[in-house]
Amino acid sequence: MIGVPDDHYGEEVAALVAARPGADLGAAEVSNWARERLSAYKIPRIVRFVDALPKGPTGKILKRSIDRSALTRDTALGDVAARRP
């Protein structure tokens, strides 16, 4: 999960998911999983599926290497329905 710029809130929560090969996983399943485990303000409103996440030599995910410009609310409306008050 990462923060991406948002005009309304300043920053929005986005989830980048690298599913295992053959996994049948959609944005709704990711949102439901998060809803069961996280506080409401931590639930990602943007869900994107990627082939792989950038990792460093130690295997940690390099969040600074992720291109956040493609993760705006406007481009993700088809992924997860808007839940703004």
C-alpha positions in Angstrom: 0.0 0.0 0.0 1.2 3.4 -0.9 0.0 7.0 -0.8 -0.8 8.8 -4.1 -1.8 12.4 -4.6 -5.5 13.3 -4.4 -7.1 16.7 -5.1 -9.8 16.2 -2.5 -8.0 14.6 0.5 -4.4 15.5 -0.4 -3.4 11.9 -0.4 -5.2 8.6 -1.2 -4.4 5.0 -0.3 -3.6 2.8 -3.2 -2.8 -1.0 -3.2 -0.5 -2.5 -5.7 -1.1 -6.2 -5.9 1.3 -8.8 -7.4 -0.9 -11.9 -7.3 0.6 -15.4 -7.6 0.4 -17.0 -11.1 -3.0 -18.6 -11.6 -4.6 -16.7 -8.7 -8.2 -15.6 -9.3 -8.2 -12.3 -7.5 -10.0 -9.1 -8.2 -10.2 -5.6 -6.8 -13.3 -6.5 -4.8 -11.5 -9.3 -3.0 -8.6 -7.1 -2.1 -11.0 -4.4 -0.8 -12.9 -7.0 1.3 -9.7 -8.4 2.7 -8.5 -5.0 3.7 -12.0 -4.0 5.1 -11.8 -7.0 7.5 -8.4 -6.2 8.8 -7.8 -2.4 8.6 -9.3 0.8 10.0 -11.6 2.5 7.5 -9.2 5.3 6.6 -6.5 2.7 5.7 -8.6 0.8 3.2 -7.3 1.3 -0.3 -9.6 3.2 -2.6 -7.4 2.4 -5.6 -6.4 -1.2 -6.4 -4.0 -2.0 -9.2 -2.6 -5.4 -10.3 1.0 -5.5 -11.4 3.2 -8.4 -12.7 5.9 -7.7 -10.0 6.9 -5.1 -7.5 10.4 -3.5 -7.7 12.7 -5.0 -5.1 16.1 -4.2 -3.8 19.0 -6.6 -3.3 17.7 -7.6 0.2 14.2 -8.4 -1.2 12.4 -5.4 0.3 9.9 -3.6 -1.9 11.3 -0.3 -3.2 8.3 2.0 -2.7 10.2 5.0 -4.0 10.7 3.3 -7.4 6.9 2.9 -8.0 5.4 5.3 -10.6 2.6 7.0 -8.6 1.5 9.1 -11.6 -0.5 6.3 -13.1 -2.2 5.6 -9.8 -4.7 8.5 -9.7 -8.3 8.2 -8.6 -9.5 9.2 -12.1 -7.7 6.3 -13.8 -8.8 3.8 -11.2 -12.6 4.3 -11.0 -13.2 1.1 -12.9 -11.1 -0.9 -10.3 -13.0 0.0 -7.1 -16.2 1.9 -6.7 -15.9 5.3 -5.1 -16.6 5.4 -1.4 -16.2 9.1 -0.6 -18.7 10.6 1.9 
